[in-house]
C-alpha cells in the first residue's frame, strides 16, 4: 500500500496510513462539512503505539461519522464527538470481533452528525446497527404518500362498486 499526505496535513505518516483532506474552491461548498476521510484501515492499528499517537492527533477536536467493516462488507455506522475513543471502544463492546476495518469521516459541524448518520443507516442498512435514526414526524414523506394512496383507494372502491353493481 502506498502512502501519501495532503498539503494541508501535518506531521509524518507511517506507510499505509492515508488521511485525505478536502481541497476547496472559495466559491464551492465542497469540504465545508467533511474535514478529513481515511481509506479502510485495519483495526489492528488502534492498538499500535505509533498509530495511536497520530490517530489521536488527527482526530482531536473533531466529531464525525465512522463505518466498521467485516472484510469489505459494511457492518456498522456510527457517529461520535470522540472518534478515536469510540472506534477503539468497539474493539471491546458488543461489536468486538465482528469487524476488522474502519473508515473515519472528520466532520466540522457536528450539529448535523445525527442527520448524516440517519441517512447512511437508511440507505446502507448495516447489520450491526440495532436502531435506525428517526426523522421528525412532519418530515416523514411516507405519511403524505400513504394519505394519497388512501384517497385513491376510496375513489377506486367507489368505481368498483359501480362496475360490480348489477
C-alpha positions in Angstrom: 0.0 0.0 0.0 1.4 3.4 -0.9 1.4 6.3 1.4 0.6 9.9 0.7 0.0 13.1 2.5 -2.1 16.2 1.8 -0.6 19.6 1.6 -2.9 20.6 4.4 -1.9 17.7 6.7 0.8 18.0 9.2 3.4 15.5 10.5 5.0 12.4 9.2 2.8 9.4 8.2 3.5 5.8 8.6 3.4 3.7 5.4 -0.1 2.6 4.6 -2.0 5.3 6.5 -3.8 7.9 4.5 -5.9 10.9 5.6 -7.4 12.8 2.7 -8.3 16.4 3.4 -10.8 18.0 1.1 -9.4 20.8 -1.1 -11.9 23.6 -1.6 -12.5 26.3 -4.0 -13.5 29.7 -2.5 -17.0 29.5 -4.2 -17.6 25.9 -3.5 -19.3 24.3 -0.6 -17.2 21.1 -1.1 -15.2 20.4 2.1 -17.2 22.7 4.3 -18.6 19.8 6.2 -16.1 16.9 5.8 -12.7 17.8 7.1 -11.0 14.5 6.5 -11.5 10.9 5.5 -9.4 7.8 5.7 -9.4 4.8 3.4 -10.4 1.5 5.0 -7.9 0.9 7.8 -7.2 -2.3 9.7 -8.5 -2.4 13.2 -5.0 -3.5 14.4 -3.6 0.0 14.1 -5.9 1.0 17.0 -3.5 -0.9 19.3 -0.3 0.1 17.6 1.5 2.8 19.7 2.9 4.5 16.6 -0.5 4.9 15.1 -2.3 5.6 18.4 -0.4 8.9 18.8 -1.1 10.0 15.2 -4.7 8.9 15.2 -5.4 10.8 18.5 -3.7 13.9 16.9 -5.7 13.9 13.7 -9.0 13.2 15.4 -8.6 15.6 18.3 -11.3 18.3 18.3 -13.3 16.6 15.6 -16.5 14.7 15.8 -17.5 12.5 12.9 -19.1 9.5 11.3 -17.3 6.2 11.2 -18.0 2.9 9.5 -16.9 -0.5 10.7 -16.4 -3.3 8.1 -16.0 -7.1 8.3 -13.6 -7.7 5.4 -15.2 -5.4 2.8 -18.8 -5.6 3.9 -20.3 -2.7 5.9 -21.2 -3.9 9.4 -21.9 -0.7 11.4 -22.2 3.1 11.0 -21.9 5.4 14.0 -21.4 9.0 15.0 -19.4 10.5 17.8 -17.8 13.6 19.1 -14.8 11.4 20.1 -13.8 9.5 17.0 -10.7 7.7 18.4 -12.2 6.7 21.7 -15.5 5.4 20.2 -13.9 3.4 17.5 -11.4 1.9 19.9 -14.2 1.1 22.3 -15.9 -1.0 19.7 -12.9 -3.4 20.0 -14.2 -4.3 23.5 -18.0 -3.8 23.3 -20.8 -5.9 21.7 -19.2 -5.3 18.3 -15.8 -6.9 19.3 -14.7 -9.5 16.8 -17.5 -8.5 14.3 -15.4 -6.0 12.3 -11.8 -5.7 11.2 -11.6 -2.5 9.2 -12.8 1.1 9.7 -13.2 4.4 7.9 -13.5 7.8 9.6 -15.0 11.0 8.3 -14.0 14.0 10.3 -16.9 16.4 10.4 -16.6 20.1 11.3 -20.2 20.9 12.0 -21.2 18.2 14.5 -24.8 19.5 14.8 -25.5 17.7 11.5 -24.0 14.3 12.6 -27.2 12.6 13.6 -28.9 13.5 10.3 -26.0 12.3 8.3 -25.9 9.0 10.3 -29.6 8.6 9.8 -29.3 9.0 6.0 -26.4 6.4 5.9 -28.3 3.9 8.1 -31.4 4.1 6.0 -29.5 3.7 2.7 -27.0 1.0 3.7 -28.9 -0.8 6.5 -25.8 -2.1 8.3 -26.2 -5.4 10.0 -24.6 -4.1 13.3 -26.9 -1.1 13.8 -29.9 -2.1 16.0 -31.7 1.2 15.6 -32.0 3.5 12.5 -32.1 7.2 13.1 -35.6 8.7 13.2 -36.8 11.8 11.4 -39.4 14.3 12.8 -43.0 13.1 12.0 -43.6 16.2 9.9 -40.6 15.2 7.7 -41.9 11.7 7.1 -42.9 11.7 3.4 -44.4 8.3 3.7 -47.3 9.8 5.6 -48.1 12.1 2.7 -47.8 9.3 0.2 -50.0 7.0 2.4 -52.7 9.6 2.6 -52.7 10.0 -1.2 -52.9 6.2 -1.5 -55.9 6.1 0.9 -57.7 8.8 -1.1 -57.1 6.9 -4.4 -58.2 3.7 -2.8 -61.6 5.3 -1.8 -62.1 6.6 -5.3 -61.3 3.2 -6.8 -63.6 1.5 -4.4 -66.5 3.8 -5.5 -65.7 2.9 -9.1 -65.5 -0.8 -8.3 -69.0 -0.7 -6.7 -70.4 0.9 -9.9 -69.0 -1.9 -12.0 -69.8 -4.6 -9.6 -73.4 -3.5 -9.2 -75.8 -5.5 -11.4 
